[in-house]
Amino acid sequence: MKMTDAPLLGTAEQINRLAYALARYNCIAKFDRTGEPEAGVLEHTFSDLERSFRTFLYELLPTLAAGNLPEQETQELLLRIGEELRHIQYHIMDPHFYRYLRDDS
């Protein structure tokens, strides 16, 4: 399996267009902090999430699913997957818009 489709947020223009579109909505702007508009946090979040999901789906999972690695390499791959999941978790919890997803909120 290969990453044949271009990322939706692969260019600065695409990312900026998303941030501009999101900034128009009060439901997002109400979370703005001084010097850090929530629309920018969300566009960064979505861009990084897209990259992590693509890495997991097109690189890590196919390698794991092939099932032909020695145990040590499988363990290392599982740890790499764990780090991608940690990165995903961070980006889900970072935006104030999604703070309701936190257990401690």
Contacts in CASP RR format, 6 or more apart in sequence:
PFRMAT RR
TARGET T0000
AUTHOR 0000-0000-0000
METHOD contacts of the structure
MODEL  1
MKMTDAPLLGTAEQINRLAYALARYNCIAKFDRTGEPEAGVLEHTFSDLE
RSFRTFLYELLPTLAAGNLPEQETQELLLRIGEELRHIQYHIMDPHFYRY
LRDDS
1 57 0 8 1.000
1 58 0 8 1.000
1 62 0 8 1.000
2 58 0 8 1.000
3 54 0 8 1.000
3 58 0 8 1.000
7 14 0 8 1.000
7 50 0 8 1.000
7 51 0 8 1.000
7 54 0 8 1.000
8 14 0 8 1.000
8 50 0 8 1.000
9 15 0 8 1.000
9 18 0 8 1.000
9 43 0 8 1.000
9 46 0 8 1.000
9 47 0 8 1.000
9 50 0 8 1.000
10 47 0 8 1.000
10 50 0 8 1.000
15 43 0 8 1.000
15 44 0 8 1.000
15 47 0 8 1.000
16 43 0 8 1.000
18 42 0 8 1.000
18 43 0 8 1.000
18 46 0 8 1.000
19 37 0 8 1.000
19 39 0 8 1.000
19 40 0 8 1.000
19 42 0 8 1.000
19 43 0 8 1.000
20 39 0 8 1.000
22 28 0 8 1.000
22 38 0 8 1.000
22 39 0 8 1.000
22 40 0 8 1.000
22 42 0 8 1.000
22 43 0 8 1.000
23 29 0 8 1.000
23 37 0 8 1.000
23 39 0 8 1.000
23 40 0 8 1.000
27 97 0 8 1.000
28 38 0 8 1.000
28 39 0 8 1.000
28 42 0 8 1.000
28 97 0 8 1.000
29 37 0 8 1.000
29 38 0 8 1.000
29 39 0 8 1.000
30 38 0 8 1.000
31 38 0 8 1.000
31 95 0 8 1.000
31 96 0 8 1.000
31 97 0 8 1.000
32 38 0 8 1.000
32 39 0 8 1.000
33 96 0 8 1.000
38 95 0 8 1.000
38 96 0 8 1.000
38 97 0 8 1.000
41 94 0 8 1.000
41 95 0 8 1.000
41 96 0 8 1.000
41 97 0 8 1.000
42 95 0 8 1.000
42 97 0 8 1.000
45 91 0 8 1.000
45 92 0 8 1.000
45 94 0 8 1.000
45 95 0 8 1.000
48 87 0 8 1.000
48 91 0 8 1.000
49 88 0 8 1.000
49 91 0 8 1.000
49 92 0 8 1.000
52 84 0 8 1.000
52 87 0 8 1.000
52 88 0 8 1.000
52 91 0 8 1.000
53 88 0 8 1.000
55 84 0 8 1.000
56 81 0 8 1.000
56 84 0 8 1.000
56 85 0 8 1.000
56 88 0 8 1.000
60 77 0 8 1.000
60 80 0 8 1.000
60 81 0 8 1.000
60 84 0 8 1.000
61 81 0 8 1.000
63 69 0 8 1.000
63 77 0 8 1.000
64 74 0 8 1.000
64 77 0 8 1.000
64 78 0 8 1.000
64 81 0 8 1.000
67 74 0 8 1.000
69 77 0 8 1.000
92 98 0 8 1.000
92 101 0 8 1.000
93 99 0 8 1.000
93 101 0 8 1.000
93 102 0 8 1.000
99 105 0 8 1.000
END
